Amino acid sequence: MTRSAFRPTHAAIAAAILLAGCVPPPAAPPPAPAPSPTPVPTVAASAPVDWQDRAWTPGTWTYAQDARGSRALYGRPGEDAAVLVRCDRAARAIFLSRAGRSPAPFTIRTTSVTRAVAAQPTGAQPSYMAARFEVNDRLLDAMIFSRGRFTVEQPGTAPTVLPPWAELARVVEDCRG
């Protein structure tokens, strides 16, 4: 039997193998950063700049006659009218009234005319402010023939955006009659 000779290279290899078992494995690389969420563009909800793009004030026109003449009311059923247009036959005048108390003039905007008109309290409850028009006032025709809408505005209040429906024209024609 031969004895194997102990060689220093065998010892070095054995030591390296033993030491390799004691060394911890290399650390895992850090996780990749999570992708940041893609920003979702937001659109600011604001009133359209052009009055002709604003939605109508909620409501509908209704027409009625009484002893004084005829009238068209605009608003929601079961609520006080937002706007009232009345023909006063005795006075041969048309009154446009808007809910509120502000003594500031109305600004009426149509597709062809914009005009400020004086407003006075009506004395009614709830409070309304009214502007008086002669029956032949061309602003009435501009409201009737405005494309899609016209507005009645006062400083400090939201504009009332109205459709130019037949009820308005009928009151004006009743007074001109």
C-alpha positions, 0 to 999 in steps of 0.5 A, a space after each residue: 500500500 502506498 501512502 499518499 503524500 500530503 501535498 501543500 496544494 491539496 491543503 490549499 484547495 481544501 481550505 478554499 473549499 471550506 472557506 467558500 462554504 462560510 462566505 454568504 452568497 452575494 446580496 441580491 440587487 435592490 429592487 427596481 423602483 416602482 414606475 411612477 403612475 402616469 399622471 392623468 390630465 385634469 380639465 378644470 371645470 369652469 364656465 365657458 368663456 363665451 355666453 353663447 356656449 353656456 347651458 340654459 338656466 334649468 326650466 321651461 317657458 309657460 304662457 298664460 293670459 289674464 285680465 291685464 294681458 299675457 305673460 310668459 314665465 321661465 322656471 322650474 315647475 313648482 318653483 317661483 319663476 326665474 324670469 317673467 315677461 308680461 304684456 300690460 295692455 293698458 300701459 302698452 308696455 312689456 315688463 321683463 322681471 327677474 328674481 332678486 333685489 339688486 337695483 343694478 341695471 340688467 344687461 341683456 345679451 342676444 346674438 345681435 344686441 347687448 344693452 343695459 336697461 334700468 331695473 326697478 323693484 316690483 314690490 312683489 313677494 318674492 322680490 323681483 326687479 323689472 325693466 320696462 320696454 315700449 312695445 316697439 323696442 327692437 331689443 325685444 325682437 333681438 331676444 326673440 330671434 337670438 340664436 339659441 339663447 339670450 341672457 339677463 345679467 346683473 352684477 353679483 348674480 349668476 346670469 340667467 340664460 334663456 331659450 328664445 322660445 315661442 312663449 316670449 314672442 307670443 307675449 310681445 305680439 299680444 302687446 303689439 297686437 
